[in-house]
């Protein structure tokens, strides 16, 4: 059984496996980085550790508007041997949802090709469709300098 942290992004329901999440920070103030990659929103200081903030909506092909300088961010656990933290901007967090293997389906054909690439599973909930993001794939394809 997977535990998935759900969140809203561009008005739609997404999720990431909870074991990839370090923490959730609300109303963070981040600093834009001049001439950085399009999908890097900026950086912020988390208790002395610099965190690179990514615009996940833009990466997966959704509306990538960032509404203000104070946003909610999911901080992901860093990879073994890497002290750099990454965060993703979201609209708001949801619940932690228990997902069993039999609930998971492949992404439907009507999801655009960019978004479909990063969605590893889709779960039909009572009133919504949960798209589970493959964060490893998202960040393995981004080149960080």
N, CA, C and O of each residue as an XYZ file, in Angstrom:
580
protein
N       0.849     -1.190      0.000
C       0.000      0.000      0.000
C       0.884      1.239      0.000
O       1.858      1.330      0.747
N       0.529      2.175     -0.840
C       1.231      3.456     -0.915
C       0.473      4.504     -0.114
O      -0.757      4.488     -0.050
N       1.213      5.401      0.486
C       0.615      6.586      1.088
C       1.005      7.736      0.181
O       2.186      7.964     -0.082
N      -0.004      8.462     -0.298
C       0.208      9.521     -1.279
C      -0.287     10.844     -0.706
O      -1.425     10.950     -0.248
N       0.594     11.861     -0.738
C       0.203     13.207     -0.337
C      -0.466     13.856     -1.533
O       0.154     14.016     -2.584
N      -1.726     14.231     -1.379
C      -2.440     14.870     -2.482
C      -2.278     16.385     -2.381
O      -2.090     16.940     -1.298
N      -2.358     17.038     -3.546
C      -2.262     18.492     -3.598
C      -2.921     18.980     -4.878
O      -3.115     18.224     -5.829
N      -3.259     20.261     -4.875
C      -3.867     20.889     -6.054
C      -2.805     21.680     -6.810
O      -1.962     22.371     -6.236
N      -2.896     21.538     -8.130
C      -1.995     22.229     -9.027
C      -2.802     22.576    -10.257
O      -3.346     21.684    -10.908
N      -2.891     23.843    -10.587
C      -3.713     24.306    -11.717
C      -5.147     23.795    -11.588
O      -5.784     23.466    -12.588
N      -5.647     23.731    -10.369
C      -7.018     23.313    -10.108
C      -7.266     21.821    -10.158
O      -8.393     21.382     -9.931
N      -6.240     21.024    -10.452
C      -6.423     19.580    -10.572
C      -5.706     18.860     -9.440
O      -4.794     19.409     -8.822
N      -6.130     17.609     -9.169
C      -5.611     16.830     -8.053
C      -4.427     15.976     -8.486
O      -4.524     15.169     -9.411
N      -3.309     16.173     -7.796
C      -2.095     15.405     -8.034
C      -1.636     14.818     -6.712
O      -2.173     15.140     -5.653
N      -0.648     13.965     -6.788
C      -0.090     13.408     -5.566
C       1.325     12.931     -5.780
O       1.748     12.657     -6.903
N       2.055     12.836     -4.669
C       3.374     12.219     -4.680
C       3.453     11.290     -3.480
O       2.802     11.506     -2.458
N       4.264     10.253     -3.627
C       4.399      9.295     -2.540
C       4.957     10.005     -1.319
O       5.917     10.769     -1.417
N       4.348      9.747     -0.169
C       4.700     10.452      1.061
C       6.141     10.178      1.474
O       6.757     11.008      2.143
N       6.694      9.020      1.086
C       8.077      8.733      1.473
C       9.088      9.595      0.713
O      10.278      9.548      1.023
N       8.645     10.380     -0.271
C       9.508     11.334     -0.975
C       9.452     12.730     -0.356
O      10.214     13.614     -0.746
N       8.547     12.929      0.611
C       8.300     14.260      1.176
C       9.094     14.460      2.463
O       9.033     13.637      3.377
N       9.839     15.563      2.524
C      10.533     15.931      3.759
C       9.597     16.753      4.644
O       9.424     16.459      5.826
N       8.992     17.800      4.046
C       8.080     18.650      4.808
C       7.274     19.533      3.872
O       7.557     19.623      2.677
N       6.267     20.181      4.434
C       5.437     21.131      3.703
C       5.630     22.490      4.366
O       5.506     22.623      5.583
N       5.931     23.489      3.556
C       6.084     24.855      4.059
C       5.040     25.739      3.407
O       4.898     25.759      2.185
N       4.319     26.461      4.231
C       3.291     27.365      3.723
C       3.797     28.801      3.788
O       4.551     29.170      4.688
N       3.373     29.593      2.828
C       3.710     31.016      2.780
C       5.212     31.280      2.812
O       5.679     32.178      3.513
N       5.957     30.498      2.054
C       7.396     30.752      2.002
C       7.668     31.991      1.164
O       6.909     32.322      0.253
N       8.741     32.653      1.480
C       9.224     33.762      0.666
C      10.465     33.261     -0.041
O      11.440     32.864      0.596
N      10.421     33.281     -1.364
C      11.572     32.807     -2.114
C      12.123     33.942     -2.963
O      11.453     34.949     -3.194
N      13.340     33.764     -3.416
C      14.014     34.759     -4.230
C      14.184     34.214     -5.638
O      14.705     33.114     -5.827
N      13.749     34.977     -6.615
C      13.936     34.572     -8.014
C      15.418     34.590     -8.341
O      16.178     35.408     -7.822
N      15.812     33.672     -9.212
C      17.209     33.594     -9.640
C      17.288     34.110    -11.078
O      16.739     33.493    -11.991
N      17.971     35.243    -11.280
C      18.065     35.790    -12.638
C      18.708     34.796    -13.603
O      19.668     34.108    -13.256
N      18.168     34.733    -14.804
C      18.668     33.879    -15.884
C      18.698     32.392    -15.542
O      19.498     31.640    -16.098
N      17.840     31.976    -14.642
C      17.772     30.544    -14.323
C      16.850     29.855    -15.322
O      16.197     30.508    -16.136
N      16.806     28.527    -15.247
C      15.918     27.771    -16.115
C      14.484     28.234    -15.906
O      14.116     28.684    -14.821
N      13.684     28.119    -16.953
C      12.294     28.580    -16.923
C      11.505     27.962    -15.769
O      10.675     28.637    -15.159
N      11.750     26.705    -15.468
C      10.950     26.011    -14.465
C      11.501     26.115    -13.049
O      10.990     25.472    -12.131
N      12.538     26.920    -12.872
C      13.023     27.195    -11.521
C      12.391     28.508    -11.080
O      12.653     29.562    -11.659
N      11.558     28.432    -10.051
C      10.885     29.631     -9.552
C      11.838     30.485     -8.736
O      11.749     31.713     -8.756
N      12.755     29.838     -8.014
C      13.697     30.575     -7.189
C      14.311     29.695     -6.131
O      14.303     28.468     -6.231
N      14.849     30.349     -5.104
C      15.453     29.627     -3.987
C      14.942     30.226     -2.689
O      14.499     31.374     -2.653
N      15.009     29.436     -1.621
C      14.719     29.993     -0.306
C      15.560     29.289      0.742
O      16.051     28.180      0.530
N      15.714     29.954      1.872
C      16.542     29.451      2.949
C      15.658     28.721      3.953
O      14.781     29.318      4.579
N      15.903     27.417      4.098
C      15.151     26.598      5.048
C      16.097     26.225      6.192
O      16.838     25.245      6.113
N      16.053     27.021      7.239
C      16.890     26.783      8.419
C      18.362     26.604      8.050
O      19.021     25.676      8.518
N      18.866     27.502      7.208
C      20.265     27.483      6.826
C      20.581     26.647      5.600
O      21.714     26.675      5.119
N      19.632     25.917      5.089
C      19.821     25.083      3.897
C      19.136     25.759      2.712
O      17.960     26.112      2.804
N      19.850     25.946      1.601
C      19.260     26.546      0.411
C      18.433     25.491     -0.324
O      18.916     24.393     -0.600
N      17.193     25.833     -0.633
C      16.271     24.935     -1.331
C      15.948     25.555     -2.688
O      15.552     26.718     -2.762
N      16.117     24.777     -3.767
C      15.720     25.229     -5.096
C      14.245     24.931     -5.275
O      13.807     23.797     -5.081
N      13.476     25.949     -5.646
C      12.028     25.816     -5.804
C      11.694     25.693     -7.284
O      12.061     26.549     -8.089
N      10.992     24.619     -7.632
C      10.618     24.352     -9.018
C       9.139     24.613     -9.241
O       8.316     24.433     -8.344
N       8.825     25.036    -10.438
C       7.453     25.261    -10.852
C       6.954     23.962    -11.510
O       7.053     23.806    -12.728
N       6.428     23.047    -10.713
C       6.002     21.733    -11.202
C       4.933     21.848    -12.275
O       4.938     21.075    -13.233
N       4.023     22.790    -12.135
C       2.957     22.948    -13.139
C       3.557     23.199    -14.517
O       3.116     22.605    -15.501
N       4.552     24.067    -14.599
C       5.202     24.344    -15.870
C       5.942     23.135    -16.412
O       5.938     22.894    -17.620
N       6.574     22.375    -15.539
C       7.333     21.199    -15.960
C       6.423     20.160    -16.603
O       6.769     19.567    -17.624
N       5.255     19.944    -15.997
C       4.372     18.881    -16.507
C       3.355     19.387    -17.519
O       2.454     18.647    -17.913
N       3.488     20.634    -17.941
C       2.675     21.134    -19.040
C       1.329     21.718    -18.656
O       0.424     21.783    -19.488
N       1.182     22.140    -17.416
C      -0.060     22.777    -16.981
C       0.158     24.276    -16.860
O       1.264     24.768    -17.085
N      -0.892     24.998    -16.505
C      -0.798     26.434    -16.285
C       0.301     26.683    -15.266
O       0.225     26.197    -14.137
N       1.320     27.436    -15.656
C       2.464     27.603    -14.766
C       2.534     28.974    -14.111
O       3.612     29.419    -13.716
N       1.409     29.640    -13.994
C       1.400     30.939    -13.326
C       1.725     30.764    -11.842
O       1.157     29.910    -11.162
N       2.630     31.576    -11.369
C       2.933     31.621     -9.942
C       2.265     32.891     -9.434
O       2.585     33.988     -9.892
N       1.352     32.750     -8.502
C       0.460     33.845     -8.157
C       1.060     34.894     -7.242
O       0.607     36.038     -7.264
N       2.047     34.561     -6.448
C       2.634     35.548     -5.554
C       4.017     35.083     -5.124
O       4.462     33.991     -5.477
N       4.684     35.929     -4.358
C       5.991     35.552     -3.822
C       5.861     34.691     -2.572
O       6.857     34.129     -2.117
N       4.680     34.574     -2.013
C       4.467     33.738     -0.820
C       3.587     32.572     -1.240
O       2.398     32.732     -1.514
N       4.195     31.411     -1.284
C       3.506     30.243     -1.818
C       3.646     29.047     -0.884
O       4.446     29.061      0.052
N       2.857     28.016     -1.154
C       2.988     26.749     -0.440
C       3.927     25.864     -1.241
O       3.866     25.811     -2.469
N       4.790     25.177     -0.523
C       5.837     24.399     -1.174
C       5.986     23.045     -0.476
O       5.982     22.960      0.752
N       6.116     21.996     -1.279
C       6.443     20.678     -0.745
C       7.942     20.500     -0.921
O       8.450     20.561     -2.040
N       8.653     20.280      0.184
C      10.087     20.030      0.138
C      10.279     18.522      0.036
O       9.750     17.756      0.841
N      11.043     18.115     -0.964
C      11.299     16.698     -1.180
C      12.558     16.270     -0.442
O      13.469     17.071     -0.238
N      12.604     15.010     -0.046
C      13.810     14.475      0.577
C      14.929     14.499     -0.450
O      14.702     14.287     -1.641
N      16.134     14.759      0.025
C      17.267     14.777     -0.900
C      17.736     13.354     -1.146
O      17.524     12.454     -0.333
N      18.380     13.179     -2.290
C      18.907     11.871     -2.638
C      20.093     11.554     -1.736
O      20.749     12.462     -1.227
N      20.364     10.289     -1.542
C      21.480      9.853     -0.727
C      22.784     10.455     -1.260
O      23.080     10.359     -2.451
N      23.550     11.069     -0.375
C      24.813     11.665     -0.776
C      24.692     13.048     -1.384
O      25.701     13.646     -1.758
N      23.462     13.577     -1.491
C      23.247     14.900     -2.068
C      22.607     15.787     -1.011
O      21.530     15.472     -0.504
N      23.256     16.883     -0.678
C      22.729     17.759      0.369
C      21.802     18.833     -0.173
O      21.309     19.662      0.592
N      21.553     18.835     -1.479
C      20.685     19.847     -2.083
C      19.223     19.427     -1.973
O      18.851     18.313     -2.343
N      18.406     20.335     -1.461
C      16.976     20.066     -1.366
C      16.248     20.716     -2.530
O      16.668     21.751     -3.048
N      15.152     20.090     -2.930
C      14.300     20.619     -3.986
C      12.900     20.763     -3.423
O      12.458     19.976     -2.586
N      12.216     21.785     -3.901
C      10.834     21.996     -3.499
C       9.980     22.218     -4.729
O      10.479     22.628     -5.777
N       8.685     21.944     -4.598
C       7.757     22.204     -5.693
C       6.642     23.105     -5.196
O       6.106     22.918     -4.104
N       6.305     24.086     -6.019
C       5.223     25.010     -5.701
C       3.894     24.330     -6.001
O       3.717     23.713     -7.052
N       2.970     24.453     -5.065
C       1.622     23.913     -5.252
C       0.613     24.978     -4.866
O       0.964     25.982     -4.246
N      -0.652     24.754     -5.237
C      -1.705     25.685     -4.816
C      -2.062     25.452     -3.355
O      -2.114     26.390     -2.559
N      -2.308     24.191     -3.011
C      -2.631     23.836     -1.626
C      -2.522     22.332     -1.449
O      -2.694     21.557     -2.389
N      -2.233     21.947     -0.227
C      -2.130     20.522      0.067
C      -3.508     19.926      0.290
O      -4.474     20.634      0.573
N      -3.574     18.628      0.158
C      -4.800     17.884      0.422
C      -4.540     16.890      1.535
O      -3.829     17.182      2.496
N      -5.121     15.721      1.395
C      -4.994     14.679      2.397
C      -3.916     13.682      1.999
O      -3.462     13.653      0.855
N      -3.515     12.863      2.973
C      -2.695     11.703      2.672
C      -3.679     10.579      2.374
O      -4.541     10.259      3.192
N      -3.539      9.983      1.190
C      -4.490      8.985      0.717
C      -3.796      7.630      0.645
O      -2.699      7.518      0.098
N      -4.436      6.603      1.197
C      -3.935      5.238      1.071
C      -4.337      4.704     -0.294
O      -5.517      4.698     -0.646
N      -3.354      4.258     -1.058
C      -3.604      3.764     -2.405
C      -3.090      2.332     -2.497
O      -1.916      2.062     -2.242
N      -3.975      1.430     -2.861
C      -3.553      0.045     -3.069
C      -3.216     -0.158     -4.540
O      -3.629      0.619     -5.400
N      -2.464     -1.207     -4.811
C      -2.019     -1.474     -6.181
C      -3.192     -1.657     -7.137
O      -3.110     -1.242     -8.293
N      -4.278     -2.267     -6.680
C      -5.422     -2.509     -7.560
C      -6.201     -1.236     -7.886
O      -7.027     -1.242     -8.799
N      -5.954     -0.146     -7.159
C      -6.610      1.135     -7.446
C      -5.906      1.891     -8.573
O      -6.500      2.773     -9.193
N      -4.652      1.553     -8.838
C      -3.826      2.282     -9.801
C      -4.101      1.831    -11.228
O      -4.239      0.642    -11.513
N      -4.175      2.817    -12.113
C      -4.371      2.568    -13.537
C      -3.338      3.380    -14.304
O      -2.837      4.378    -13.787
N      -3.009      2.973    -15.525
C      -2.107      3.800    -16.327
C      -2.803      5.103    -16.718
O      -4.032      5.160    -16.757
N      -2.026      6.150    -17.008
C      -2.642      7.427    -17.407
C      -3.496      7.250    -18.659
O      -3.091      6.550    -19.586
N      -4.675      7.877    -18.698
C      -5.534      7.759    -19.880
C      -4.935      8.470    -21.094
O      -4.079      9.344    -20.959
N      -5.388      8.088    -22.246
C      -4.862      8.635    -23.503
C      -5.142     10.125    -23.663
O      -4.421     10.802    -24.397
N      -6.164     10.654    -23.001
C      -6.514     12.062    -23.204
C      -5.648     13.034    -22.389
O      -5.842     14.247    -22.477
N      -4.705     12.524    -21.606
C      -3.760     13.408    -20.921
C      -2.681     13.763    -21.937
O      -2.162     12.892    -22.636
N      -2.340     15.074    -22.015
C      -1.364     15.487    -23.028
C      -0.034     14.767    -22.828
O       0.267     14.294    -21.732
N       0.751     14.687    -23.885
C       1.972     13.886    -23.866
C       2.998     14.372    -22.850
O       3.704     13.552    -22.263
N       3.104     15.685    -22.621
C       4.067     16.185    -21.638
C       3.653     15.734    -20.247
O       4.457     15.161    -19.512
N       2.417     15.988    -19.887
C       1.936     15.599    -18.567
C       1.928     14.108    -18.363
O       2.264     13.627    -17.281
N       1.555     13.376    -19.369
C       1.462     11.921    -19.277
C       2.814     11.299    -18.961
O       2.891     10.299    -18.247
N       3.852     11.877    -19.479
C       5.208     11.370    -19.290
C       5.587     11.290    -17.807
O       6.285     10.364    -17.394
N       5.132     12.253    -17.011
C       5.521     12.340    -15.608
C       4.504     11.730    -14.645
O       4.737     11.709    -13.436
N       3.397     11.242    -15.155
C       2.362     10.638    -14.307
C       2.530      9.136    -14.354
O       2.382      8.513    -15.406
N       2.844      8.552    -13.188
C       3.080      7.109    -13.207
C       1.815      6.307    -12.968
O       1.704      5.182    -13.455
N       0.866      6.848    -12.238
C      -0.395      6.149    -12.001
C      -1.532      7.153    -11.880
O      -1.329      8.316    -11.532
N      -2.721      6.675    -12.175
C      -3.940      7.454    -11.986
C      -4.856      6.639    -11.090
O      -4.998      5.429    -11.266
N      -5.479      7.315    -10.121
C      -6.384      6.651     -9.188
C      -7.729      7.353     -9.250
O      -7.817      8.565     -9.058
N      -8.770      6.588     -9.518
C     -10.120      7.155     -9.527
C     -10.639      7.205     -8.095
O     -10.787      6.182     -7.426
N     -10.908      8.422     -7.650
C     -11.495      8.608     -6.326
C     -12.980      8.858     -6.503
O     -13.464      8.955     -7.630
N     -13.697      8.960     -5.415
C     -15.149      9.134     -5.481
C     -15.554     10.333     -6.331
O     -16.457     10.229     -7.162
N     -14.888     11.478     -6.128
C     -15.275     12.695     -6.850
C     -14.153     13.327     -7.656
O     -14.287     14.465     -8.105
N     -13.050     12.614     -7.850
C     -11.916     13.238     -8.525
C     -10.993     12.168     -9.099
O     -11.171     10.973     -8.864
N     -10.015     12.627     -9.848
C      -9.013     11.762    -10.442
C      -7.656     12.192     -9.884
O      -7.223     13.324    -10.097
N      -7.000     11.299     -9.182
C      -5.698     11.571     -8.574
C      -4.603     11.131     -9.537
O      -4.549      9.968     -9.937
N      -3.732     12.066     -9.906
C      -2.607     11.764    -10.787
C      -1.352     11.714     -9.930
O      -0.971     12.717     -9.327
N      -0.705     10.547     -9.871
C       0.484     10.382     -9.036
C       1.717     10.699     -9.878
O       1.976     10.059    -10.897
N       2.468     11.700     -9.429
C       3.640     12.193    -10.143
C       4.856     11.332     -9.813
O       5.072     10.954     -8.662
N       5.640     11.031    -10.834
C       6.917     10.330    -10.659
C       7.996     11.395    -10.476
O       8.582     11.863    -11.452
N       8.256     11.775     -9.225
C       9.208     12.860     -8.957
C      10.625     12.494     -9.384
O      11.393     13.368     -9.786
N      10.979     11.217     -9.303
C      12.322     10.811     -9.740
C      12.511     11.128    -11.222
O      13.560     11.636    -11.619
N      11.514     10.835    -12.029
C      11.601     11.100    -13.468
C      11.619     12.608    -13.745
O      12.392     13.078    -14.580
N      10.773     13.355    -13.048
C      10.720     14.804    -13.248
C      12.098     15.408    -13.036
O      12.566     16.186    -13.868
N      12.754     15.062    -11.938
C      14.021     15.706    -11.609
C      15.217     15.061    -12.288
O      16.263     15.697    -12.415
N      15.091     13.832    -12.722
C      16.211     13.218    -13.443
C      16.403     13.868    -14.805
O      17.500     13.818    -15.362
N      15.366     14.472    -15.343
C      15.458     15.102    -16.660
C      15.815     16.585    -16.605
O      16.098     17.194    -17.636
N      15.803     17.155    -15.429
C      16.184     18.576    -15.301
C      17.688     18.661    -15.084
O      18.254     17.921    -14.279
N      18.310     19.548    -15.793
C      19.751     19.740    -15.638
C      19.946     20.912    -14.690
O      19.561     22.043    -14.987
N      20.549     20.621    -13.547
C      20.801     21.672    -12.560
C      22.251     22.116    -12.655
O      23.165     21.298    -12.757
N      22.435     23.390    -12.622
C      23.819     23.895    -12.647
C      24.263     24.276    -11.262
O      25.395     24.722    -11.078
